[in-house]
Amino acid sequence: RVLRPGGQIRLTGPRKGTNIDAVLGSIQSSLEAKNLLEPYQKDFTRVVQINKLRLAPRFFELSTDKAVGLLSQCGFGNVLHNGREIYNGESMFLAAAKA
């Protein structure tokens, strides 16, 4: 599908250098504060395993600057937002408009 000029794309996800332990620790603390860790321990353990074994090795592939460059190459040179306010500051959030 092709976006019209001015159309926006938003990209979120881990960035190069993401500290998965900080992300998972924040999630665990939140679950503990709400007394939800014990009833969901099995699920949380699975989330930890998936993230550490499958996803974490890929966290070192794409820096925020590289993602901005790729967006620009694809015609999204007008970056509207470039932040790290999600996942405890460990992920990128980019919004860009098509030229």
C-alpha positions as CSV (number, residue, x, y, z in Angstrom):
1,R,0.0,0.0,0.0
2,V,1.3,3.4,-0.9
3,L,0.9,6.5,1.3
4,R,0.1,9.8,-0.2
5,P,2.5,12.8,0.4
6,G,2.1,13.9,4.0
7,G,1.1,10.3,5.1
8,Q,2.8,9.2,8.2
9,I,4.6,6.0,9.3
10,R,5.3,5.3,12.9
11,L,8.0,2.8,14.0
12,T,8.5,1.5,17.4
13,G,10.8,-1.3,18.7
14,P,14.1,-2.1,20.3
15,R,17.1,-0.1,19.2
16,K,20.7,-0.9,19.1
17,G,21.9,-1.1,22.7
18,T,18.6,-1.9,24.3
19,N,19.1,-3.3,27.8
20,I,16.6,-6.2,27.9
21,D,17.2,-6.7,31.6
22,A,16.1,-3.1,32.3
23,V,12.9,-3.6,30.3
24,L,12.0,-7.0,31.9
25,G,12.9,-5.7,35.3
26,S,10.5,-2.8,34.9
27,I,7.8,-5.1,33.8
28,Q,8.5,-7.4,36.7
29,S,8.4,-4.5,39.2
30,S,5.1,-3.4,37.8
31,L,3.6,-6.9,38.1
32,E,4.9,-7.2,41.7
33,A,3.4,-3.8,42.7
34,K,0.0,-4.9,41.5
35,N,0.4,-8.4,43.1
36,L,0.2,-10.0,39.7
37,L,3.6,-11.6,39.3
38,E,2.7,-14.8,41.2
39,P,-0.5,-15.6,39.3
40,Y,1.2,-14.9,36.0
41,Q,4.7,-16.2,36.8
42,K,4.6,-18.9,34.2
43,D,3.5,-16.4,31.5
44,F,6.1,-13.9,32.6
45,T,8.9,-16.6,32.6
46,R,7.9,-17.4,29.0
47,V,8.1,-13.7,28.0
48,V,11.6,-13.5,29.5
49,Q,12.7,-16.6,27.7
50,I,11.4,-15.4,24.3
51,N,12.9,-12.0,24.7
52,K,16.3,-13.1,25.9
53,L,16.7,-16.1,23.5
54,R,15.0,-14.9,20.4
55,L,14.7,-11.1,20.3
56,A,17.7,-9.8,22.3
57,P,20.3,-11.0,19.8
58,R,18.7,-8.8,17.2
59,F,18.7,-5.7,19.4
60,F,22.2,-4.8,18.1
61,E,21.2,-4.5,14.5
62,L,19.4,-1.2,14.2
63,S,20.3,2.1,15.8
64,T,17.9,5.0,15.9
65,D,20.0,7.0,13.5
66,K,20.1,4.1,11.0
67,A,16.3,3.7,11.3
68,V,15.9,7.4,10.5
69,G,18.3,7.0,7.5
70,L,16.3,4.0,6.2
71,L,13.0,6.0,6.5
72,S,14.6,8.9,4.6
73,Q,15.7,6.5,1.8
74,C,12.1,5.3,1.6
75,G,10.7,8.8,1.2
76,F,9.9,9.6,4.8
77,G,12.5,12.4,5.3
78,N,10.4,14.6,7.5
79,V,10.9,13.1,11.0
80,L,8.1,14.4,13.2
81,H,9.2,12.5,16.4
82,N,12.3,10.8,17.5
83,G,12.1,9.6,21.1
84,R,13.0,6.9,23.6
85,E,10.2,7.4,26.1
86,I,8.8,3.9,25.7
87,Y,9.8,0.7,27.5
88,N,11.6,2.5,30.2
89,G,13.7,4.4,27.7
90,E,15.0,1.3,26.1
91,S,13.1,1.5,22.7
92,M,12.8,3.9,19.9
93,F,9.6,5.6,18.7
94,L,9.8,7.3,15.4
95,A,7.2,9.2,13.4
96,A,7.9,10.4,9.9
97,A,5.9,11.9,7.1
98,K,6.2,11.1,3.4
99,A,7.6,13.9,1.3
